[in-house]
Amino acid sequence: SQFDAFRSGFMLCLQGKGLSLVRPQEIELLICGNPYLDFEELERVTHYEDGYTEESTTVLHFWEVIHALTMEEQKRFLFFATGSDRAPPRGLGTMQFTISRAGPDSDRLPSAHTCFNHFLLPDYQCKEKLRRLLVMAIENAEG
């Protein structure tokens, strides 16, 4: 079974005294990721492409919207953009995350390349529209 294969590989890595060197919480963190989400950290390490900079109006609106989301909405956004609703073990500040301009203002929803942590954001001209379409995208996304 799948679990047996996981268990076999896990025990191979941590056989003998290796397993006694880590606490269960540390193992969970390594396997599942960090449940604590600090989007300020993610904002600090984000790279911008295709015409966006950290001072672009749409980017500034984007971060205002992200910081105002509920924790559950933030988790949905992270899942939408990265494929996981948890941060890496050392936090969001250790991620490679990119926001690219995905064309001019339109009614298109934002999209993402989850394998590359690459978020594609149309150049929405107002914050309310950005919020509405972002929330619509994250609420209707399926893995």
Disulfide bonds with the S-S distance in Angstrom:
none
